[in-house]
Amino acid sequence: MSRLPAFTDPNLLISGATLDDAAVYRISDDLAIVQTVDFFTPMVDDPYLFGQIAAANSLSDIYAMGGVPKTAMNVAAFPVNDVDLDVFEAILAGGADKLIEADTLLVGGHTIEDKEPKYGLSVTGFVHPNQILANRGARDGDLLVLTKPLGTGIISTAIKGELATKEQETMASVVMAQLNRGAFESLKDLETHACTDVTGFGLLGHAYEMISDSDVGFELWQQKIPLLPGTLDFAAMGLVPGGAHRNRCHLGDRILAGPEVSEALMDTLFDPQTSGGLLVALPEPQALFYLRQLGDRQLQGTIIGTVNTKHPGTVVVI
């Protein structure tokens, strides 16, 4: 099987080669565009809420790169002969309202017929070339801040199994539909060394991307990692999506766990997240200030670990 060619250009500042959240292309000395696309199948029954979650998830990659989203285009598939078109309209309305919240223009899109609904966005944002937030660059002594609790994949699995309470379902939905705009804007003027958003590869997968082939590693503190209520109980029952197992198999011995870390927690840390929070590496004084900035916006932020040189290129959970 042939490999895709490597596309290079002096103005292509960030591409998929670094496993970053979006591509960045320089237009001028003080302007670059950030581009991303994402879409997926429904994880909630409410079509309007699904549209909101899918849009928030797509916009998140722009924020994670330090960009401001400007325009978006719908990417959708819909079983037009099997489901009422009102459902499709509600999905698009949810996405549009989330774009309005993000001050982002909907400028078009493309839809195809498919057996299963799918929805997301292609988003373009702006960033100054000197203010890009990349997923690499964490330094020894940095603290790691996570801005949303984990567990959306596991809770979604429990919802499908009709085991989650209405309160658990509502809380997971609120977390997924929340924009990362406030978390990004709270980083303004801070010395951010590395940033990513936690999505399909789970916390551990995205954390590993930040330090692979580097001279630093991450140490995560199990007691500090925020989880949605019920997540550990559901994980212990085996209500873990297949993506979590694939993430775990893929990373293998690049993730180390202390003897007191449970299998249920490890499954949770590999759990694919939908529209997860930002994972940010900052110097300690900056991290503490960031928490205060988030609190002023009534947003959650938790210091979940540190960056050190004990285990370079490895994520350790203790």
C-alpha positions as CSV (number, residue, x, y, z in Angstrom):
1,M,0.0,0.0,0.0
2,S,1.5,3.4,-1.0
3,R,1.9,6.2,1.5
4,L,0.4,9.6,1.0
5,P,2.9,12.2,-0.3
6,A,4.3,14.7,2.1
7,F,3.0,18.2,1.3
8,T,5.4,21.0,2.2
9,D,5.4,24.7,1.8
10,P,7.4,27.4,3.6
11,N,4.1,29.0,4.8
12,L,2.6,25.7,6.0
13,L,3.5,26.2,9.7
14,I,1.7,23.2,11.1
15,S,0.3,20.2,9.4
16,G,-0.9,16.7,10.3
17,A,2.7,15.5,10.5
18,T,2.9,16.7,14.1
19,L,-0.5,15.2,15.1
20,D,-1.7,18.7,16.0
21,D,-5.4,19.6,16.2
22,A,-5.5,21.6,13.0
23,A,-3.4,22.9,10.1
24,V,-1.9,26.4,10.1
25,Y,-1.0,28.3,6.9
26,R,0.7,31.7,7.0
27,I,-0.9,34.4,4.9
28,S,1.3,37.3,5.9
29,D,3.7,38.3,8.7
30,D,0.8,38.9,11.1
31,L,-1.9,36.5,9.8
32,A,-2.3,32.8,9.4
33,I,-5.4,30.7,8.9
34,V,-6.2,27.6,11.0
35,Q,-8.2,24.9,9.2
36,T,-10.0,21.8,10.6
37,V,-12.8,19.4,9.8
38,D,-14.7,16.9,12.0
39,F,-18.0,15.1,11.8
40,F,-19.5,12.0,13.5
41,T,-22.6,10.0,14.2
42,P,-25.1,11.0,17.0
43,M,-24.2,10.2,20.6
44,V,-27.5,11.7,22.0
45,D,-31.1,11.2,20.9
46,D,-32.0,14.9,20.8
47,P,-31.2,16.1,17.2
48,Y,-30.8,19.7,18.2
49,L,-28.4,18.8,21.0
50,F,-26.5,16.6,18.7
51,G,-26.0,19.5,16.3
52,Q,-24.7,21.7,19.2
53,I,-22.3,19.0,20.4
54,A,-20.9,18.3,16.9
55,A,-20.4,22.0,16.3
56,A,-18.7,22.6,19.6
57,N,-16.4,19.6,18.9
58,S,-15.4,21.0,15.5
59,L,-14.8,24.5,16.8
60,S,-12.6,23.2,19.6
61,D,-9.7,22.4,17.3
62,I,-9.4,26.0,16.3
63,Y,-9.4,27.1,20.0
64,A,-6.8,24.5,20.8
65,M,-4.4,26.0,18.2
66,G,-4.8,29.5,19.7
67,G,-7.1,30.6,16.8
68,V,-10.3,32.5,16.6
69,P,-12.9,30.7,14.4
70,K,-14.3,32.9,11.6
71,T,-16.2,30.8,9.1
72,A,-17.7,27.3,9.0
73,M,-19.3,25.0,6.5
74,N,-21.7,22.1,7.3
75,V,-20.6,18.5,6.5
76,A,-23.6,16.2,6.8
77,A,-25.0,12.9,5.8
78,F,-28.7,12.0,6.2
79,P,-31.1,9.1,5.5
80,V,-33.6,11.2,3.6
81,N,-36.0,8.2,2.9
82,D,-36.1,6.9,6.5
83,V,-36.1,9.8,8.8
84,D,-38.3,12.9,8.9
85,L,-36.5,16.0,7.5
86,D,-37.5,17.9,10.6
87,V,-34.8,15.9,12.4
88,F,-32.2,17.0,10.0
89,E,-33.4,20.6,10.3
90,A,-33.0,20.4,14.1
91,I,-29.5,19.1,13.8
92,L,-28.5,22.0,11.5
93,A,-30.3,24.4,13.8
94,G,-28.3,23.2,16.8
95,G,-25.0,23.6,14.9
96,A,-26.0,27.1,13.7
97,D,-26.9,28.3,17.2
98,K,-23.6,27.1,18.5
99,L,-21.8,29.0,15.7
100,I,-23.7,32.1,16.7
101,E,-22.5,31.7,20.2
102,A,-18.9,31.4,18.8
103,D,-19.3,34.5,16.6
104,T,-18.6,32.3,13.6
105,L,-20.2,32.7,10.2
106,L,-21.9,29.7,8.6
107,V,-21.0,30.2,4.9
108,G,-22.2,26.9,3.2
109,G,-21.7,23.2,3.3
110,H,-22.3,19.9,1.7
111,T,-24.7,17.1,2.4
112,I,-25.0,13.5,1.0
113,E,-27.5,10.7,1.5
114,D,-26.4,8.0,3.9
115,K,-28.0,5.2,6.0
116,E,-26.8,6.8,9.2
117,P,-26.9,10.5,10.2
118,K,-23.6,12.2,10.4
119,Y,-22.9,15.9,11.1
120,G,-20.0,18.2,11.7
121,L,-18.2,21.3,10.4
122,S,-15.2,22.4,8.4
123,V,-13.9,25.5,10.2
124,T,-11.5,28.2,9.3
125,G,-10.0,30.5,11.9
126,F,-7.4,33.3,12.2
127,V,-4.2,33.3,14.4
128,H,-1.1,35.5,14.5
129,P,1.8,33.3,13.4
130,N,3.6,34.2,16.7
131,Q,0.7,33.2,18.9
132,I,0.0,29.6,17.7
133,L,-0.6,27.1,20.4
134,A,0.9,23.8,19.4
135,N,0.6,20.4,21.1
136,R,4.4,20.1,21.5
137,G,6.6,22.3,23.7
138,A,5.8,21.3,27.3
139,R,8.8,22.0,29.6
140,D,10.2,20.5,32.7
141,G,8.4,21.9,35.7
142,D,5.2,22.8,33.9
143,L,1.8,22.0,35.4
144,L,-1.0,20.4,33.4
145,V,-4.4,21.9,33.5
146,L,-7.6,20.1,32.2
147,T,-10.7,22.2,31.6
148,K,-13.5,19.6,31.4
149,P,-14.2,16.4,33.3
150,L,-13.7,13.1,31.5
151,G,-16.2,10.3,30.9
152,T,-18.4,11.3,28.0
153,G,-17.7,8.1,26.0
154,I,-18.4,5.9,28.9
155,I,-21.5,7.8,29.9
156,S,-22.8,7.7,26.3
157,T,-22.3,3.9,26.4
158,A,-24.3,3.7,29.6
159,I,-27.0,5.8,28.1
160,K,-27.3,3.4,25.1
161,G,-27.6,0.6,27.7
162,E,-30.3,2.5,29.5
163,L,-28.3,2.5,32.7
164,A,-27.4,6.2,33.1
165,T,-29.7,8.4,35.1
166,K,-31.3,11.5,33.5
167,E,-29.0,13.7,35.6
168,Q,-25.9,11.9,34.4
169,E,-27.1,12.2,30.8
170,T,-27.8,15.9,31.2
171,M,-24.5,16.6,32.8
172,A,-22.6,14.8,30.0
173,S,-24.6,16.7,27.4
174,V,-23.9,20.0,29.0
175,V,-20.1,19.3,29.1
176,M,-20.1,18.2,25.4
177,A,-22.0,21.2,24.2
178,Q,-19.9,23.7,26.0
179,L,-17.5,25.7,23.8
180,N,-13.8,25.8,24.6
181,R,-13.9,29.5,23.8
182,G,-13.7,30.6,27.4
183,A,-10.9,28.2,28.2
184,F,-9.0,29.5,25.2
185,E,-9.7,33.2,25.9
186,S,-8.5,32.7,29.5
187,L,-5.1,31.8,28.2
188,K,-4.6,35.3,26.7
189,D,-1.2,36.8,27.6
190,L,-0.1,33.7,29.5
191,E,3.1,31.7,28.8
192,T,1.4,28.6,27.3
193,H,4.0,26.0,26.3
194,A,1.6,23.4,24.8
195,C,-2.1,22.9,24.3
196,T,-4.4,20.4,22.8
197,D,-8.1,19.3,23.2
198,V,-9.0,15.9,24.5
199,T,-11.1,14.0,22.0
200,G,-11.0,10.7,20.3
201,F,-7.7,9.4,21.6
202,G,-8.7,10.0,25.2
203,L,-6.7,11.9,27.8
204,L,-3.8,9.5,27.7
205,G,-3.7,9.4,23.9
206,H,-3.6,13.1,23.5
207,A,-1.2,13.5,26.4
208,Y,1.2,11.1,24.8
209,E,1.0,13.1,21.5
210,M,2.3,16.1,23.4
211,I,5.5,14.4,24.6
212,S,6.2,11.6,22.1
213,D,9.9,11.7,21.0
214,S,10.6,14.5,23.5
215,D,13.0,14.8,26.5
216,V,10.1,15.3,28.9
217,G,7.2,13.1,30.1
218,F,3.9,13.7,31.9
219,E,3.1,12.6,35.4
220,L,-0.7,12.5,36.0
221,W,-2.2,12.4,39.5
222,Q,-5.2,10.0,39.6
223,Q,-6.9,11.7,42.5
224,K,-6.9,15.1,40.8
225,I,-8.4,14.1,37.4
226,P,-12.0,15.3,37.2
227,L,-14.6,12.7,36.1
228,L,-18.3,12.9,35.3
229,P,-20.4,11.3,38.1
230,G,-20.9,7.6,37.6
231,T,-18.0,7.2,35.1
232,L,-15.8,4.9,37.3
233,D,-18.8,2.8,38.3
234,F,-19.8,2.3,34.6
235,A,-16.2,1.5,33.6
236,A,-16.0,-1.1,36.4
237,M,-19.2,-2.7,34.9
238,G,-17.5,-3.0,31.5
239,L,-19.5,-0.2,29.9
240,V,-16.4,1.0,28.0
241,P,-16.6,1.9,24.3
242,G,-14.4,0.0,21.8
243,G,-12.4,3.1,21.1
244,A,-11.0,3.1,24.6
245,H,-9.6,-0.5,24.1
246,R,-8.1,0.5,20.8
247,N,-6.5,3.5,22.3
248,R,-5.0,1.3,25.0
249,C,-3.7,-1.3,22.6
250,H,-2.2,1.3,20.4
251,L,-0.2,3.0,23.2
252,G,1.0,-0.1,25.0
253,D,4.1,0.4,27.2
254,R,4.3,4.1,26.5
255,I,1.7,4.6,29.3
256,L,2.8,3.5,32.8
257,A,0.4,3.1,35.7
258,G,1.2,2.9,39.4
259,P,0.1,-0.2,41.4
260,E,-2.8,1.7,43.0
261,V,-4.3,2.8,39.7
262,S,-7.4,0.8,39.0
263,E,-8.3,-0.8,35.6
264,A,-11.6,1.1,35.6
265,L,-9.7,4.4,35.9
266,M,-7.2,3.4,33.2
267,D,-10.2,2.6,30.9
268,T,-11.6,6.0,31.7
269,L,-8.3,7.8,30.9
270,F,-8.3,6.0,27.5
271,D,-12.0,6.8,26.9
272,P,-12.6,8.7,23.7
273,Q,-14.1,12.1,24.5
274,T,-16.5,14.0,22.4
275,S,-15.9,17.8,22.6
276,G,-13.5,17.4,25.5
277,G,-11.7,20.1,27.3
278,L,-8.3,21.7,26.7
279,L,-5.2,20.1,28.2
280,V,-2.6,22.9,28.7
281,A,1.0,22.9,29.9
282,L,2.0,26.1,31.7
283,P,4.6,27.2,34.3
284,E,3.3,26.9,37.8
285,P,2.5,30.6,38.5
286,Q,0.8,30.9,35.1
287,A,-1.2,27.7,35.7
288,L,-2.5,29.1,39.0
289,F,-3.4,32.3,37.4
290,Y,-5.2,30.4,34.6
291,L,-7.3,28.6,37.2
292,R,-8.4,32.0,38.6
293,Q,-9.2,33.2,35.1
294,L,-11.3,30.2,34.4
295,G,-13.1,30.6,37.8
296,D,-13.9,34.2,36.9
297,R,-15.8,32.9,33.9
298,Q,-17.5,30.1,35.9
299,L,-15.5,27.5,34.1
300,Q,-13.8,24.5,35.5
301,G,-10.1,24.0,35.5
302,T,-8.1,21.4,37.4
303,I,-4.3,20.8,37.8
304,I,-4.0,17.1,37.0
305,G,-0.2,16.6,36.8
306,T,3.2,17.9,36.0
307,V,5.9,17.8,33.3
308,N,9.3,16.3,34.2
309,T,12.3,14.5,32.9
310,K,11.9,11.3,34.9
311,H,10.4,9.3,32.1
312,P,11.0,11.1,28.7
313,G,8.4,10.3,26.1
314,T,6.1,8.5,28.6
315,V,2.9,9.3,30.4
316,V,2.9,8.0,34.0
317,V,-0.3,7.8,36.1
318,I,0.2,7.6,39.8
